Amino acid sequence: MAQPALAQTSTAAKLVIPAGKPWPAPYRYVHSGRPLPAAPPGERTLLRLENGARHWSLTLRQLQALPAMRYHTTHPHMRLSFTYEGVPLRDLAALGGFAGKNLRVYAANGYVTTIHAQDYMNAPLLLAYAENGKAISVLHKGPLTVVLPPTPLRLRHESYGYAWVWYATRITPAP
């Protein structure tokens, strides 16, 4: 997948996501990238994408403007099912300029894990910002949580539970 570009306009930046290979059925985008709104002064940054000296600070409104997917799955730690909506990690890695590299995902509580490129490039792992149509509460591991789809089967194995990162705050390429 080619790296996306940000085209500056007078009021906002527009994310251009090049055509990548389609996701396996039944996963489809809810919407493609929309114009990325400027963050007003004081709006809280929820996620930082970092790639060396280059970085992005993204607010909830900006994350919601990126290409989004929605699917139903069970959170293995809470043992509750939700319909999650968020940005595929593949698209966030492309925005950060490190698509195809292993990702390091950091959480506000100090947790750090590595997600393999083959997994997020070939399956729609999400950085979710909504569950059942509402913002993800702190009690439900929000406001941002990495979510794995119910398929492929190998991602449902309990040994892959480390990839469910809640309170996610930063994504970088893994060293």
C-alpha positions as CSV (number, residue, x, y, z in Angstrom):
1,M,0.0,0.0,0.0
2,A,1.4,3.4,-0.9
3,Q,1.8,6.0,1.7
4,P,-1.1,8.5,1.9
5,A,-0.5,12.2,1.4
6,L,-1.9,15.2,3.2
7,A,-2.9,17.9,0.9
8,Q,-3.1,21.3,2.7
9,T,-6.2,23.4,2.0
10,S,-7.0,26.8,3.3
11,T,-9.1,25.4,6.2
12,A,-8.1,21.8,6.7
13,A,-6.0,19.0,5.5
14,K,-7.5,16.2,3.4
15,L,-6.3,12.6,3.9
16,V,-5.8,10.8,0.6
17,I,-5.8,7.0,1.1
18,P,-4.7,5.2,-2.0
19,A,-6.5,2.1,-3.1
20,G,-5.1,-0.8,-1.1
21,K,-6.2,-4.4,-1.4
22,P,-9.8,-4.9,-0.2
23,W,-10.5,-6.3,3.2
24,P,-11.8,-9.9,3.4
25,A,-15.6,-10.2,3.5
26,P,-17.6,-9.2,5.5
27,Y,-15.4,-6.2,6.4
28,R,-16.0,-3.0,4.6
29,Y,-15.4,0.6,5.2
30,V,-18.3,2.6,6.8
31,H,-16.8,5.7,5.2
32,S,-13.6,6.7,3.4
33,G,-11.4,9.5,4.5
34,R,-13.0,12.9,4.9
35,P,-11.3,16.3,5.2
36,L,-9.3,16.4,8.3
37,P,-10.5,19.2,10.5
38,A,-8.1,21.5,12.2
39,A,-7.9,21.1,15.9
40,P,-9.3,24.1,17.7
41,P,-7.2,25.5,20.6
42,G,-7.7,23.3,23.7
43,E,-9.1,20.3,21.9
44,R,-7.7,17.2,23.6
45,T,-5.2,15.1,21.6
46,L,-6.1,11.4,22.0
47,L,-3.5,9.8,19.8
48,R,0.0,10.5,18.6
49,L,1.5,8.8,15.6
50,E,5.3,9.0,15.7
51,N,7.9,8.1,13.1
52,G,11.2,9.6,14.1
53,A,11.1,13.4,13.8
54,R,7.7,13.2,12.1
55,H,4.6,13.0,14.2
56,W,0.8,13.5,14.2
57,S,-1.3,14.6,17.1
58,L,-4.9,13.6,16.5
59,T,-8.1,14.5,18.3
60,L,-11.3,12.5,18.4
61,R,-12.9,14.6,15.6
62,Q,-9.8,14.1,13.4
63,L,-9.8,10.3,14.1
64,Q,-13.5,10.2,13.1
65,A,-12.6,11.9,9.8
66,L,-10.2,9.1,8.8
67,P,-11.4,6.0,7.0
68,A,-13.6,4.0,9.4
69,M,-14.8,0.4,9.8
70,R,-17.5,-1.1,12.0
71,Y,-17.9,-4.6,13.2
72,H,-19.3,-6.7,16.0
73,T,-17.0,-8.7,18.3
74,T,-16.5,-9.8,21.9
75,H,-14.0,-8.0,24.1
76,P,-12.1,-11.0,25.6
77,H,-11.2,-9.3,28.8
78,M,-14.6,-7.9,29.7
79,R,-16.5,-10.8,28.1
80,L,-19.0,-8.4,26.6
81,S,-19.9,-8.0,22.9
82,F,-20.0,-4.6,21.2
83,T,-20.3,-3.1,17.7
84,Y,-17.0,-1.2,17.5
85,E,-16.2,1.6,15.1
86,G,-12.7,3.0,14.4
87,V,-9.8,3.5,12.1
88,P,-8.0,0.4,10.8
89,L,-4.4,0.2,12.1
90,R,-3.4,-0.3,8.4
91,D,-4.6,3.2,7.6
92,L,-3.1,4.8,10.7
93,A,0.3,3.2,9.9
94,A,0.0,4.5,6.3
95,L,-0.7,8.0,7.6
96,G,2.3,7.7,9.9
97,G,4.5,6.6,7.1
98,F,5.3,3.1,8.5
99,A,2.7,0.8,6.8
100,G,4.1,-2.7,6.5
101,K,6.3,-2.4,9.6
102,N,5.5,-3.9,13.0
103,L,3.7,-1.4,15.2
104,R,4.4,-0.5,18.8
105,V,1.2,0.5,20.6
106,Y,1.5,2.4,23.9
107,A,-1.3,2.8,26.5
108,A,-1.8,5.5,29.1
109,N,-1.4,2.9,31.9
110,G,2.2,2.1,30.8
111,Y,1.3,-1.0,28.8
112,V,3.3,-1.4,25.5
113,T,2.9,-4.2,22.9
114,T,4.0,-5.0,19.4
115,I,1.5,-5.8,16.7
116,H,2.9,-7.7,13.7
117,A,2.6,-6.1,10.3
118,Q,1.2,-9.3,8.7
119,D,-1.7,-9.1,11.2
120,Y,-2.8,-5.5,10.8
121,M,-2.1,-5.4,7.1
122,N,-4.2,-8.5,6.4
123,A,-6.9,-8.3,9.0
124,P,-9.0,-5.3,10.0
125,L,-7.6,-4.6,13.4
126,L,-9.1,-1.3,14.6
127,L,-8.2,1.6,16.8
128,A,-11.8,1.9,18.0
129,Y,-13.3,5.2,19.3
130,A,-16.9,4.1,19.5
131,E,-18.9,1.1,20.8
132,N,-22.5,0.6,20.0
133,G,-22.6,4.1,18.5
134,K,-21.3,5.9,21.5
135,A,-17.8,7.0,22.7
136,I,-16.0,4.3,24.6
137,S,-16.0,5.0,28.3
138,V,-13.0,4.6,30.6
139,L,-14.9,1.8,32.3
140,H,-15.0,0.0,28.9
141,K,-11.3,0.6,28.2
142,G,-11.7,3.9,26.2
143,P,-11.5,6.4,24.8
144,L,-9.3,4.5,22.3
145,T,-8.8,0.7,22.3
146,V,-7.3,-1.7,19.8
147,V,-10.0,-4.2,18.7
148,L,-9.5,-7.5,16.9
149,P,-12.2,-8.9,14.5
150,P,-13.8,-12.2,15.3
151,T,-12.1,-13.7,12.3
152,P,-9.6,-14.9,11.2
153,L,-9.7,-17.7,13.7
154,R,-6.0,-17.4,14.7
155,L,-6.7,-13.9,16.1
156,R,-9.3,-15.3,18.5
157,H,-6.7,-17.5,20.2
158,E,-6.3,-16.4,23.8
159,S,-2.5,-16.0,23.3
160,Y,-3.3,-13.1,21.0
161,G,-5.0,-11.2,23.8
162,Y,-2.0,-8.9,24.2
163,A,-3.0,-7.1,21.0
164,W,-6.2,-5.8,22.7
165,V,-4.7,-2.5,23.9
166,W,-7.0,-0.2,25.9
167,Y,-6.4,3.4,26.8
168,A,-4.2,3.6,23.6
169,T,-2.4,6.9,23.3
170,R,0.5,6.4,20.9
171,I,1.6,4.3,17.9
172,T,5.1,4.1,16.4
173,P,7.0,1.7,14.2
174,A,8.6,-1.0,16.3
175,P,12.4,-0.8,16.5
